[in-house]
Amino acid sequence: MKEEMEYNDELTNSLAKKYKDVLDLIGEDAAREGLAKTPERMAKAMQFLTHGYDLNPDAIINSAIFHEEYSEMVIVKDIEVYSMCEHHMLPFFGKAHVAYIPNGKIVGLSKIPRIVDAYSRRLQVQERLTIEIRDCIQRTLEPKGVAVVIEAAHMCMQMRGVQKQNSVTTSSAFTGLFLKNDSTRKEFINLIQAKLH
């Protein structure tokens, strides 16, 4: 079970006042029964959706590094990603697939989804999110290579703008052996596409 998030009361009250103004400005009655508590709910939702600003991804990985001589690819795939586009503050969501090739150090497997969350729970663009995850793993573990692929649907494209409901955006970022060695990169792509479970 996930831990309950603690909300900052002062920030909640300040945000709620602004969300009440937004409701009024779009022509709603913020005092009506269905909306009376909406500004506070929105304030708490925004704190949750952006709590990645309070997290230190490097510290998350550094808290669970172990020395091992394992030197084959380690992949954590199908990591759920929920983020918000910084251009329209609408959600984008999908899956992240992350791999690294150890160089004498491994990390506790739960830490990889945690750093995905730490970066995705900020206002983002998918391209930067992909690079931030890659660079954090490269910087902290110093592996022989890192690969990150994110596939996501963007509400800013599906709900507004071009309104293409079935579009999916794929971004990738590689270092080390994943960049230099075609067969390593192909092995990663094949493994994230395979249904092994």
C-alpha positions as CSV (number, residue, x, y, z in Angstrom):
1,M,0.0,0.0,0.0
2,K,1.3,3.5,-0.9
3,E,2.1,5.9,1.8
4,E,-0.4,8.8,2.4
5,M,1.0,12.1,1.2
6,E,1.2,15.0,3.7
7,Y,-0.1,18.3,2.3
8,N,1.2,21.7,3.2
9,D,-1.9,23.5,4.7
10,E,-0.7,27.0,3.8
11,L,0.0,26.0,0.2
12,T,-3.3,24.1,0.0
13,N,-5.2,27.2,1.1
14,S,-3.3,29.5,-1.2
15,L,-3.8,27.2,-4.2
16,A,-7.5,26.6,-3.3
17,K,-8.2,30.4,-3.4
18,K,-6.7,30.6,-6.9
19,Y,-8.6,27.5,-8.2
20,K,-11.8,29.1,-6.8
21,D,-11.0,32.2,-8.9
22,V,-10.5,30.0,-12.0
23,L,-13.9,28.3,-11.5
24,D,-15.5,31.7,-11.2
25,L,-13.7,33.1,-14.2
26,I,-14.9,30.2,-16.5
27,G,-18.5,30.9,-15.5
28,E,-19.0,28.3,-12.8
29,D,-20.5,28.9,-9.4
30,A,-17.7,27.7,-7.1
31,A,-20.2,27.8,-4.1
32,R,-22.6,25.2,-5.6
33,E,-22.7,21.8,-3.9
34,G,-20.7,19.8,-6.5
35,L,-17.9,22.4,-6.6
36,A,-17.8,23.6,-3.0
37,K,-14.8,21.4,-2.1
38,T,-13.3,21.3,-5.6
39,P,-10.7,24.1,-5.1
40,E,-9.3,22.2,-2.1
41,R,-9.3,18.9,-4.0
42,M,-7.5,20.6,-6.9
43,A,-5.0,22.1,-4.6
44,K,-4.1,18.7,-3.1
45,A,-4.1,17.1,-6.5
46,M,-1.6,19.6,-7.9
47,Q,0.7,19.1,-4.9
48,F,0.5,15.3,-5.5
49,L,1.1,15.6,-9.2
50,T,4.1,17.8,-8.7
51,H,5.7,16.3,-5.6
52,G,8.7,15.2,-7.7
53,Y,10.2,18.7,-7.0
54,D,10.6,17.6,-3.4
55,L,12.4,14.4,-4.3
56,N,16.1,13.9,-5.0
57,P,16.5,11.1,-7.6
58,D,20.3,10.8,-7.1
59,A,19.7,10.2,-3.3
60,I,17.0,7.6,-4.2
61,I,19.5,5.5,-6.2
62,N,22.4,6.1,-3.8
63,S,20.3,4.7,-1.0
64,A,20.4,1.2,-2.5
65,I,23.6,0.6,-4.5
66,F,25.3,-2.8,-4.1
67,H,28.6,-4.1,-5.4
68,E,28.1,-7.1,-7.7
69,E,30.1,-8.5,-10.6
70,Y,27.0,-9.1,-12.7
71,S,27.6,-7.6,-16.2
72,E,24.6,-8.5,-18.3
73,M,21.7,-6.2,-19.1
74,V,19.2,-5.4,-16.3
75,I,15.8,-4.2,-17.5
76,V,12.8,-2.9,-15.7
77,K,10.0,-2.5,-18.2
78,D,6.4,-1.4,-18.3
79,I,6.9,1.2,-15.5
80,E,3.8,3.3,-15.3
81,V,4.4,7.0,-16.1
82,Y,2.0,9.8,-15.1
83,S,3.2,13.3,-15.8
84,M,1.9,16.7,-16.8
85,C,2.8,18.6,-20.0
86,E,4.3,21.9,-19.0
87,H,2.8,23.6,-22.1
88,H,-0.9,23.1,-21.3
89,M,-0.7,21.4,-17.8
90,L,-2.6,18.4,-19.2
91,P,-1.6,14.9,-18.4
92,F,0.5,12.5,-20.4
93,F,0.8,8.9,-19.4
94,G,2.2,5.6,-20.6
95,K,5.1,3.2,-19.9
96,A,8.8,3.6,-19.4
97,H,11.3,0.9,-20.1
98,V,14.7,1.3,-18.4
99,A,17.9,-0.8,-18.8
100,Y,21.5,-0.6,-17.7
101,I,24.6,-2.7,-18.0
102,P,26.3,-2.9,-14.6
103,N,29.9,-2.0,-14.2
104,G,30.5,-3.5,-10.7
105,K,27.4,-1.8,-9.1
106,I,23.7,-2.6,-9.2
107,V,20.8,-0.8,-7.7
108,G,17.8,-2.1,-5.8
109,L,15.2,-2.7,-8.5
110,S,12.4,-0.6,-6.8
111,K,14.6,2.4,-7.1
112,I,14.3,2.6,-10.9
113,P,10.5,3.1,-10.8
114,R,11.0,5.6,-8.0
115,I,13.3,7.8,-10.0
116,V,10.9,7.6,-13.0
117,D,8.2,8.9,-10.5
118,A,10.6,11.6,-9.1
119,Y,11.1,13.1,-12.5
120,S,7.6,12.5,-14.0
121,R,5.9,14.1,-11.0
122,R,7.0,17.5,-12.2
123,L,5.8,19.7,-15.1
124,Q,7.6,18.0,-18.0
125,V,8.1,17.4,-21.7
126,Q,8.5,13.7,-22.6
127,E,11.9,14.3,-24.3
128,R,13.4,15.9,-21.2
129,L,11.9,13.3,-18.9
130,T,13.6,10.5,-20.9
131,I,17.0,12.2,-20.7
132,E,16.7,13.0,-17.0
133,I,16.1,9.4,-16.1
134,R,19.0,8.2,-18.4
135,D,21.4,10.8,-17.0
136,C,20.5,10.0,-13.3
137,I,21.3,6.3,-13.7
138,Q,24.5,7.0,-15.7
139,R,25.6,9.6,-13.1
140,T,25.0,7.5,-10.0
141,L,25.7,3.9,-11.1
142,E,28.4,4.7,-13.7
143,P,27.3,1.6,-15.7
144,K,28.6,0.5,-19.1
145,G,25.4,1.9,-20.7
146,V,21.9,3.0,-20.0
147,A,18.8,2.8,-22.2
148,V,15.4,4.5,-21.6
149,V,12.3,4.3,-23.8
150,I,9.1,6.0,-23.0
151,E,5.8,5.5,-24.8
152,A,3.0,8.0,-23.8
153,A,-0.3,9.4,-24.8
154,H,-0.6,13.1,-24.4
155,M,-4.0,14.7,-23.5
156,C,-2.9,18.0,-25.0
157,M,-3.0,16.2,-28.4
158,Q,-6.0,14.0,-27.7
159,M,-8.4,16.3,-25.9
160,R,-7.6,19.6,-27.6
161,G,-5.5,20.8,-30.6
162,V,-5.3,18.2,-33.3
163,Q,-7.5,15.8,-31.3
164,K,-5.8,12.6,-32.4
165,Q,-7.1,10.1,-29.9
166,N,-4.9,7.1,-30.9
167,S,-1.6,8.9,-31.2
168,V,1.3,7.7,-29.0
169,T,4.7,9.4,-28.7
170,T,7.9,7.4,-28.2
171,S,11.1,8.9,-27.0
172,S,14.5,7.2,-26.4
173,A,17.8,8.0,-24.9
174,F,21.0,5.8,-24.7
175,T,24.5,5.9,-23.3
176,G,27.6,3.7,-23.5
177,L,27.2,0.3,-25.0
178,F,23.6,1.0,-26.1
179,L,24.9,3.8,-28.3
180,K,28.1,2.1,-29.5
181,N,26.8,-1.4,-30.1
182,D,23.9,-2.1,-32.5
183,S,23.4,-5.6,-31.2
184,T,23.1,-4.4,-27.6
185,R,20.5,-1.8,-28.5
186,K,18.6,-4.4,-30.6
187,E,18.6,-6.8,-27.7
188,F,17.1,-4.2,-25.5
189,I,14.4,-3.3,-28.0
190,N,13.5,-6.9,-28.6
191,L,13.3,-7.6,-24.8
192,I,11.0,-4.6,-24.1
193,Q,8.7,-5.7,-27.0
194,A,8.7,-9.4,-25.9
195,K,5.9,-10.8,-23.7
196,L,8.1,-12.9,-21.3
197,H,5.7,-12.9,-18.4
